[in-house]
Amino acid sequence: MAQILVSKAQHIRIAPLGAQHAPLYRALMLHAYQVAADAFTSTPQERAAEPLSWWVARIADPQGLSHVFGAFLDDELLGTVTLEFSAKPKTRHKAHLIGMFVAQAARGSGAGRALMQAAMRLAGDRPGVRVVTLTVTDGNTPAIALYESFGFQRFGLEPMAIATPQGFKAKVHMWCEMPLARAIGGAA
Ligand SMILES: CC(C)(COP(=O)(O)OP(=O)(O)OC[C@H]1O[C@@H](n2cnc3c(N)ncnc32)[C@H](O)[C@@H]1OP(=O)(O)O)[C@@H](O)C(=O)NCCC(=O)NCCS
């Protein structure tokens, strides 16, 4: 896979992804499952076997429940995050955040924070959404720090959540309550 290079001085743009981005999104996520294997529950092999229509369904969900944002440098997709809503009456007050990834060369330049801002703003704008949840592999300090800076709190630890070559790892479960009126921006 081509190496992704970025200068921190260059401007990164955050935009919602659409069906036309499916090949780019697929390539970035297959890269993510490879290089940040412990951060995800899927393997590159599993996801590589999915047809392009699976990726299109995630980023252009006809029901409007799945929303994917991309971090772009020009036309290059360097990062992404997904927010999933629920249609069920008893759970539609909750959104779930998945698939957060920023390519190594772009890290530390604010792309992760900008992606979180976009996702949290979308959650805050959706009528009735009061809670955002996520899970993160125990020990993933950069991701946990990022989520905590947006107000996420731990509410549980699932032992032996994923099998890795180094053994089982736990998943931290986090939640963030969305106040009815709130400025969303994290700590920065
Ligand atoms: C977690 C991740 C998305 C952060 O992306 P990023 O673009 O580097 O993040 P940013 O530059 O926007 O930094 C935002 C905040 O994240 C936290 N953070 C980022 N890198 C960090 C590090 N190395 N150590 C500690 N905290 C870190 C900080 O709170 C930082 O805020 P600050 O700059 O005000 O201190 C990125 O490291 C990544 O893709 N990791 C691999 C995949 C992954 O773990 N995904 C999460 C799945 S749950």
The ligand as an SDF file (V2000), in Angstrom:
LIG
                    3D

 48 50  0  0  0  0  0  0  0  0999 V2000
   -5.9560    8.2850   18.1550 C   0  0  0  0  0  0  0  0  0  0  0  0
   -5.6450    9.0120   16.8590 C   0  0  0  0  0  0  0  0  0  0  0  0
   -6.8860    8.9840   15.9520 C   0  0  0  0  0  0  0  0  0  0  0  0
   -5.2930   10.4830   17.1780 C   0  0  0  0  0  0  0  0  0  0  0  0
   -5.1670   11.1840   15.9550 O   0  0  0  0  0  0  0  0  0  0  0  0
   -4.2410   12.5070   15.8110 P   0  0  0  0  0  0  0  0  0  0  0  0
   -4.5700   13.1360   14.5150 O   0  0  0  0  0  0  0  0  0  0  0  0
   -2.8230   12.1700   16.0620 O   0  0  0  0  0  0  0  0  0  0  0  0
   -4.7910   13.3770   17.0230 O   0  0  0  0  0  0  0  0  0  0  0  0
   -4.6230   14.9610   17.1840 P   0  0  0  0  0  0  0  0  0  0  0  0
   -3.3360   15.4390   16.6280 O   0  0  0  0  0  0  0  0  0  0  0  0
   -5.8590   15.6290   16.6980 O   0  0  0  0  0  0  0  0  0  0  0  0
   -4.5580   15.0840   18.7900 O   0  0  0  0  0  0  0  0  0  0  0  0
   -5.7720   15.2350   19.5120 C   0  0  0  0  0  0  0  0  0  0  0  0
   -5.5870   14.7610   20.9340 C   0  0  0  0  0  0  0  0  0  0  0  0
   -5.3620   13.3460   20.9640 O   0  0  0  0  0  0  0  0  0  0  0  0
   -4.5210   13.0370   22.0680 C   0  0  0  0  0  0  0  0  0  0  0  0
   -3.2660   12.4760   21.5620 N   0  0  0  0  0  0  0  0  0  0  0  0
   -2.8830   12.3800   20.2640 C   0  0  0  0  0  0  0  0  0  0  0  0
   -1.7040   11.7590   20.1830 N   0  0  0  0  0  0  0  0  0  0  0  0
   -1.3270   11.4650   21.4500 C   0  0  0  0  0  0  0  0  0  0  0  0
   -0.2030   10.8060   22.0200 C   0  0  0  0  0  0  0  0  0  0  0  0
    0.7710   10.3280   21.2580 N   0  0  0  0  0  0  0  0  0  0  0  0
   -0.1690   10.6320   23.3610 N   0  0  0  0  0  0  0  0  0  0  0  0
   -1.1680   11.1010   24.1550 C   0  0  0  0  0  0  0  0  0  0  0  0
   -2.2640   11.7370   23.6560 N   0  0  0  0  0  0  0  0  0  0  0  0
   -2.3230   11.9200   22.3320 C   0  0  0  0  0  0  0  0  0  0  0  0
   -4.2760   14.3540   22.7970 C   0  0  0  0  0  0  0  0  0  0  0  0
   -5.3250   14.5110   23.7280 O   0  0  0  0  0  0  0  0  0  0  0  0
   -4.4190   15.3550   21.6680 C   0  0  0  0  0  0  0  0  0  0  0  0
   -4.7440   16.6180   22.1100 O   0  0  0  0  0  0  0  0  0  0  0  0
   -3.5710   17.7110   22.3640 P   0  0  0  0  0  0  0  0  0  0  0  0
   -2.8440   17.8220   21.0610 O   0  0  0  0  0  0  0  0  0  0  0  0
   -4.3280   18.9180   22.7360 O   0  0  0  0  0  0  0  0  0  0  0  0
   -2.7210   17.1510   23.4430 O   0  0  0  0  0  0  0  0  0  0  0  0
   -4.4190    8.3830   16.1240 C   0  0  0  0  0  0  0  0  0  0  0  0
   -3.3600    8.2450   17.0450 O   0  0  0  0  0  0  0  0  0  0  0  0
   -4.7130    7.0350   15.4830 C   0  0  0  0  0  0  0  0  0  0  0  0
   -5.2350    6.9480   14.3720 O   0  0  0  0  0  0  0  0  0  0  0  0
   -4.3110    5.9360   16.1680 N   0  0  0  0  0  0  0  0  0  0  0  0
   -4.4360    4.5880   15.6110 C   0  0  0  0  0  0  0  0  0  0  0  0
   -5.8750    4.1480   15.4560 C   0  0  0  0  0  0  0  0  0  0  0  0
   -6.6100    4.2170   16.7650 C   0  0  0  0  0  0  0  0  0  0  0  0
   -6.0790    3.9810   17.8340 O   0  0  0  0  0  0  0  0  0  0  0  0
   -7.9120    4.5240   16.6490 N   0  0  0  0  0  0  0  0  0  0  0  0
   -8.7950    4.6050   17.8090 C   0  0  0  0  0  0  0  0  0  0  0  0
   -9.7120    3.4250   17.8000 C   0  0  0  0  0  0  0  0  0  0  0  0
  -10.7730    3.4490   19.2600 S   0  0  0  0  0  0  0  0  0  0  0  0
  1  2  1  0
  2  3  1  0
  2  4  1  0
  2 36  1  0
  4  5  1  0
  5  6  1  0
  6  7  2  0
  6  8  1  0
  6  9  1  0
  9 10  1  0
 10 11  2  0
 10 12  1  0
 10 13  1  0
 13 14  1  0
 14 15  1  0
 15 16  1  0
 15 30  1  0
 16 17  1  0
 17 18  1  0
 17 28  1  0
 18 19  1  0
 18 27  1  0
 19 20  2  0
 20 21  1  0
 21 22  1  0
 21 27  2  0
 22 23  1  0
 22 24  2  0
 24 25  1  0
 25 26  2  0
 26 27  1  0
 28 29  1  0
 28 30  1  0
 30 31  1  0
 31 32  1  0
 32 33  2  0
 32 34  1  0
 32 35  1  0
 36 37  1  0
 36 38  1  0
 38 39  2  0
 38 40  1  0
 40 41  1  0
 41 42  1  0
 42 43  1  0
 43 44  2  0
 43 45  1  0
 45 46  1  0
 46 47  1  0
 47 48  1  0
M  END
$$$$
